[in-house]
Structures are given as C-alpha cells and as structure tokens.
Amino acid sequence: MITTPYRRFIAKEEKIWGGMPSRERQILKIILGRKLDSPLRVMGIIEDQQFGSRATAHAALNRLLSSNFLQYKECGQKDRSKFIVLSSKGAGLFKRLEKLFLASA
C-alpha cells in the first residue's frame, strides 16, 4: 500500500477525534472559527439546517457539553440567550490536530 503524508495524517487524525460523530465534529469546527469576542448563540447551532432537525442538533450540543468539549459563556446582557465556546478540552483537541498537521507537512 502506498503511504503518503496525507494518508498518515488522516489515519492519525481519526485517532485524535476518537470516534466522534461527524455532526459533532462540524459543530466544533464552526465554533473554532468564531472570534472570541463574538461567540455563537446556542440557537444559532440548533436552527442551522446542516445539522439536521433541531432535536438532533440539540442532542449533539448536549453530548459536546457533557463531554466537556464546549462550555456556556456568560454574556453579561440581560437577555436569555446562551452563548457557547470551546472549553479547554475542546481547544486542546484542535491544538493536537494542528501539531499533527504541522508534523505531517
């Protein structure tokens, strides 16, 4: 079998993700792409149609929260909106992926 840096990266990347479903991976990647000063509202994820039904998206968010990849962020406003950001565990996951990517290049 021909092995390339890309194939090695993909194989190791799967180990880092640890069997996490693709929907949850997508949510983490979207939240990673947000600026720290403009966190994403929970309803922004739940209402995004790319994650399936609202119930499906809500369940994925709950799994990410319960496994400590995400955390709620206080906004300081008086509205009832909930904001969501990467936790230290979630940020660590992306740091490991970045390190793997740089090593594979």
N, C-alpha and C positions, 0 to 999 in steps of 0.2 A: 504494500500500500504506500502510495506517495504521501509524504507528510510535508506540509508547508507551514510556515509560521502562522498563517491564518487558521488552518485546521487545529494546530496546537492551542491557539488562543481560544477557539470555540469550545474545544474539549475542556479546557481548564475553566473557562467562563461558566459552563454548565455546573461544574463542581462548586463554584463560588455562589451561584444562585441557589444551590441546594434544593432543586426540585420545586421552586416557587412557580406557581401558575403564571402564564404569560399575562393575564389580565392584571395581576398584582405587580408584575414587573413594569408594565406600561404605566401604571399609576405612579410608581416610584420614580420612573424616568421623567414623567411630566412634572412632578413636584420638584425634582432635582433641577429642572430647567427654569424654575421660577426664581426671581430675585428675592433675596432675604427680606427686603423691605416691602414686598408685595406678595404675601403668602396666598395660597389658593384657598378659597372657601370650600368647605365640605360639599355644599350643594353644587358647586362647580363640577366636582367629580361625579356626584350622583346623577346629575342631569346630563352629563356627557354621553351621548348615544353610542360612542365607540366601545363602551364597557358593557353594553347590553342593557338589560332592564335596570330600573332604579334599585330594585331589591338586590340584583346581582352585584351592582357597583357598591351598594351599601355593605353587603356581606364581605366583599373584597377589602374595603376600607377597614371594617371591623377586625378582619384577620391581621391586617398590617399593623393596626393599633395594638391588638392583643399580643402580637409577637414583637412589639417594641421597635418596629422599623419606622413608624410615624408617631407623631405626638401632636396634641392640640396646642395652639398658640393663643395666648391672651391678646386681645386686640386693644383693650382699653376703651373701646367705644361702648355706648350703652345699648347697641343693637344686639340681637340674639344670634348673630352669625358666628359660626365656628370656623376657625382657620386651622389648616393642617400643614405641618412642616416635617422634614426629615428629623428623626431623632439621631442621637449619636451612633446608634447601631446602624441606622439606615445610611448615614454619611460614611460610616466605616466600610460598609458594603461597596459603595462607589469608590472609595479610596483603594480598596483591594482590586477592584476591576481596573482602575486607572493604572495601578502599579503593574498588573498583569499585561495590560495593553502596551505600556512602555517597554516592558521586558521582551514582548513579542515582536516589537517593531525592528 
